[in-house]
Amino acid sequence: MKKHAVLRLAALALALLLALAAAGCSDSSSASSSEPEVEEPLYPLSIGDTEILVGETKLGTLLDAGFEVTWSEMDANNQITQHTVDPSEMLEPMSYYSGGSVWITEHVFAHIAFVTEEEAVPLGEAVIARLEVNFSYDDEDNRAAGVKFNGIPYEELTREKAGDVFPDFTGDDNMWFSPASMRNYDYGVYYSNGSLSKITVECEYDVDWNGGN
C-alpha cells in the first residue's frame, strides 16, 4: 500500500510540473508574439528660426524668440477679453490649458494649448501640447510667416507634396492627416481651393482638461 501511495504521489507531482511548464511556455510564447510598441514620429513645426516640437518644447521658447502669446477668456456675459500672458504665472499641476494665440504676421496666426504634468510650474515652463497654424488669403503674407512643417516651407507643402512626405497619412484633396494607429500624436494638413490653409500638431495627454479654457 505504501509503495502504491508513493507512486501515486510521484505521478501527481510529475503532472503538476508538466502543467506548470506548459503554462510557462504559453506565457513566454504569448509575450514573444506580442507586437513591440511602435515609436511614433515627432514632426517639427517651425516659425522662422524657432523650431517647435509639440509635446517637448516649452512655451518660454516662443516668448524668448519674441513672439507675443495672448490668452483669451470669456466672462459670465460671454464677453471675450484678451491679454498678454505672464510667463511667471503659476499653473496647476496635471492640467491642460487652451485659449492661447500667437500672431505670426498681420494675417497669419496660431492657436496654442499647453500642459503641465506632476508639478505646478510657471506658465513659461509649460509644455506646448497643441499648435494650429492658420494661413490667410494673402499668399505673400503666408510666405512671410516663414512656417515650415517637417522642414518643408509653406509654399512647397502642396497637397501632392504632403502625400509624398507623409505616405502613411490618410484623407482627400482637402485634408491629409495621421492615421488612427498614432496614439500619442495627431497631425493634419488642410487645403482650401488647392492652397494650404491650416497645419495642426497635437500631443495627447492624460490630464485635467478643465485646467484652463
C-alpha positions in Angstrom: 0.0 0.0 0.0 2.8 2.4 0.8 4.5 1.7 -2.4 1.4 2.5 -4.4 0.8 5.7 -2.5 4.3 6.8 -3.2 3.9 6.1 -6.9 0.6 8.0 -7.0 2.2 11.0 -5.3 5.1 10.9 -7.7 2.7 10.8 -10.7 0.7 13.8 -9.3 3.9 15.7 -8.8 5.1 15.0 -12.3 1.7 16.1 -13.7 1.9 19.3 -11.7 5.4 20.0 -13.0 4.3 19.4 -16.6 1.3 21.7 -16.2 3.5 24.5 -14.8 6.0 24.0 -17.6 3.2 24.2 -20.2 1.8 27.4 -18.6 5.3 28.9 -18.6 5.8 28.1 -22.3 2.4 29.6 -23.0 3.2 32.8 -21.3 6.6 33.0 -23.0 5.0 32.4 -26.4 2.4 35.0 -25.7 5.0 37.6 -24.6 7.2 36.9 -27.7 4.2 37.1 -30.1 3.0 40.4 -28.7 3.9 43.3 -31.0 6.5 45.8 -29.7 5.3 49.3 -29.2 5.9 51.4 -32.3 7.8 54.6 -31.9 5.7 57.4 -33.4 7.5 60.1 -35.5 7.7 63.6 -34.0 7.5 66.1 -36.9 8.7 69.6 -36.1 6.8 72.7 -36.9 9.0 75.8 -37.3 8.1 79.5 -37.3 11.0 81.5 -38.7 14.1 80.2 -36.9 12.1 78.8 -34.0 11.6 75.0 -34.1 8.7 73.7 -32.1 8.4 70.0 -31.1 4.9 69.7 -29.7 5.0 67.6 -26.6 8.5 68.8 -25.8 9.1 72.5 -26.5 8.1 74.8 -23.6 6.1 78.0 -24.0 9.1 80.1 -22.9 10.8 79.2 -26.2 8.3 81.2 -28.1 8.4 84.1 -25.6 12.2 84.1 -25.7 12.1 84.3 -29.5 10.0 87.4 -29.3 6.5 86.0 -30.1 3.6 87.6 -28.3 1.4 85.0 -26.8 -2.1 86.1 -25.8 -4.7 84.5 -23.6 -8.5 84.7 -24.3 -11.1 84.4 -21.5 -14.8 84.5 -21.6 -16.7 86.1 -18.7 -20.2 85.4 -17.4 -21.7 87.7 -20.0 -20.0 85.8 -22.9 -17.6 88.7 -23.4 -14.1 87.7 -24.5 -11.1 89.6 -23.2 -7.6 89.0 -24.4 -4.4 89.8 -22.6 -0.7 89.0 -23.0 0.4 86.0 -20.9 2.6 86.4 -17.9 5.4 83.8 -18.1 5.7 83.8 -14.3 2.0 83.0 -13.6 1.8 79.7 -11.8 -0.3 76.9 -13.4 -2.0 74.0 -11.7 -0.3 70.5 -12.0 -1.7 67.9 -14.4 -3.8 70.4 -16.3 -4.4 71.3 -19.9 -4.8 75.0 -20.9 -6.2 76.1 -24.3 -7.3 79.5 -25.5 -3.8 80.8 -26.4 -3.0 82.6 -29.6 0.2 83.7 -31.3 0.2 86.3 -34.1 3.0 85.5 -36.6 2.2 88.2 -39.2 -0.6 90.6 -39.7 -2.9 87.8 -41.0 -1.2 84.5 -40.1 -1.8 83.3 -36.5 -1.7 80.1 -34.4 -3.9 78.7 -31.7 -1.9 77.2 -28.9 -2.5 75.0 -25.9 -0.1 73.9 -23.2 0.0 71.4 -20.4 1.5 70.8 -17.0 2.5 67.4 -15.6 3.2 66.3 -12.0 4.2 69.6 -10.5 2.9 73.2 -10.7 5.1 75.3 -12.9 5.2 78.9 -14.1 3.5 79.4 -17.5 6.8 79.8 -19.3 7.7 76.3 -18.2 4.5 74.7 -19.5 4.9 72.3 -22.5 3.2 73.1 -25.8 0.6 70.4 -26.3 -1.1 71.7 -29.4 -0.3 74.1 -32.2 -2.6 75.1 -35.0 -1.3 77.5 -37.6 -3.9 79.2 -39.7 -2.9 80.8 -43.0 -4.7 83.7 -44.7 -6.0 84.6 -48.2 -2.8 86.7 -48.6 -0.2 84.4 -50.1 2.6 86.9 -49.7 1.8 87.2 -46.0 1.8 83.4 -45.7 5.3 83.2 -47.2 6.5 86.0 -44.9 5.4 83.9 -41.9 8.3 81.5 -42.5 6.3 78.4 -41.4 7.8 75.0 -42.1 6.4 71.6 -41.3 8.9 68.8 -41.1 11.4 71.1 -42.8 9.1 71.9 -45.8 8.3 75.6 -46.3 4.6 76.7 -46.6 4.9 77.5 -50.3 6.3 74.0 -51.1 3.9 72.0 -49.0 1.3 71.3 -51.7 -1.3 68.5 -51.3 0.7 66.3 -53.7 3.9 67.0 -51.7 2.2 66.2 -48.4 1.2 62.8 -49.9 4.8 62.1 -50.7 6.3 63.2 -47.4 3.6 61.6 -45.2 2.6 58.4 -47.1 1.0 56.8 -44.1 -1.4 59.7 -43.7 -5.0 59.4 -45.0 -7.6 61.8 -46.3 -8.6 63.5 -49.5 -7.8 66.6 -51.6 -8.8 69.0 -48.7 -7.2 67.3 -45.8 -4.4 64.8 -45.1 -4.0 63.6 -41.5 -2.2 61.0 -39.4 -3.7 57.5 -39.1 -5.6 56.3 -36.0 -2.7 54.0 -35.2 -0.8 57.0 -33.9 -1.9 57.1 -30.3 0.3 59.9 -29.0 0.3 62.4 -31.8 -2.2 63.9 -34.2 -1.1 65.7 -37.3 -3.1 67.4 -40.0 -2.6 69.5 -43.1 -5.6 71.1 -44.6 -6.2 72.8 -48.0 -8.8 75.1 -49.5 -9.1 75.6 -53.2 -5.7 74.0 -53.6 -3.9 76.2 -51.1 -2.6 75.2 -47.7 -4.9 76.7 -45.1 -4.0 75.1 -41.8 -1.5 72.8 -40.1 -2.3 71.1 -36.8 0.1 69.2 -34.5 -1.2 67.8 -31.2 0.2 65.6 -28.4 -2.3 63.6 -26.4 -2.1 63.9 -22.5 -4.0 62.2 -19.7 -4.5 65.3 -17.6 -7.3 67.5 -16.2 -8.9 69.1 -19.3 -10.6 71.6 -17.1 -7.4 73.2 -16.0 -8.0 76.1 -18.4 -10.2 77.0 -21.3 
